[in-house]
């Protein structure tokens, strides 16, 4: 269940566009209790969420953008609701980087992990967006787990399933063995102010939620919003190029800058 990470792995992380590179991997968002985090960290735990699969990062970010847009709709006075469309969000930036010294992690879906930590698999995919007690407890158990015999090392993080990214059916495997998109929750060590990493590229992330029937921008006449399939566009910063799909992901797709793509969000 202990996994090393290839140092050549490119990771992706989406955070607020106003933040700079020095703030991307410092874990202060989790430490200060930001609203948009929490599944694998508790109070005052500096944790960095990142994915080697760019689609996972984009999907998780789009989900929280959806919550923000929905909240904005719900808090708008009736006489101002005509001014809400189009339903766009542009507060995030996608960062690509390599970790200089990737830590070992524990795969919480490994058969050994289920025996050691005694967690039912379904708690890892609980769709709640606000209550995370069992997975926070699991991360505490990962942190407290003793180091295994060499050459393995103490885990400073976990490989965890992405709740918001749909599973991929891949015949001839049965549905129960469908490909599960994943990401990582990295714990900062006591002597770290941030995860040491090398910046690869960055893009601004634009998200738009469309009319479910016309598949075009929402207007004051829209009846239903397609919250499950937003449109995303990556706008390159400093000449960033294509975002390449994870190599072993079934039906993986590259994302060209400036081209809109539709992605699927899992809400349940």
Number of C-alpha atoms within 10 A of each C-alpha: 17 20 17 15 12 13 12 11 14 20 23 25 26 25 20 14 14 9 11 10 11 10 14 19 23 19 22 18 21 22 18 12 16 11 11 16 19 22 21 27 26 20 12 13 19 24 28 25 22 24 25 22 23 26 24 25 25 25 23 19 22 30 21 16 23 22 14 14 19 13 11 13 16 11 10 13 9 9 7 9 14 13 10 15 16 16 19 20 17 15 15 22 24 24 23 22 20 19 19 12 12 18 21 20 26 25 21 23 17 13 10 14 16 15 10 13 14 10 17 11 11 8 12 20 14 16 15 11 16 11 12 19 14 16 21 17 17 19 23 15 13 22 18 12 15 11 12 11 8 7 6 13 16 20 24 21 25 27 22 22 19 21 25 24 22 19 18 15 16 13 9 8 10 9 12 8 13 16 15 15 21 20 22 22 21 26 26 20 12 7 6 12 15 19 22 15 16 13 14 13 18 24 25 19 25 20 24 26 27 25 21 17 11 12 14 15 17 22 16 11 9 15 10 12 19 17 22 18 20 25 23 24 20 25 21 19 15 9 10 16 16 14 21 15 17 20 11 8 13 14 11 14 14 12 19 17 19 14 11 17 14 14 16 17 22 17 15 10
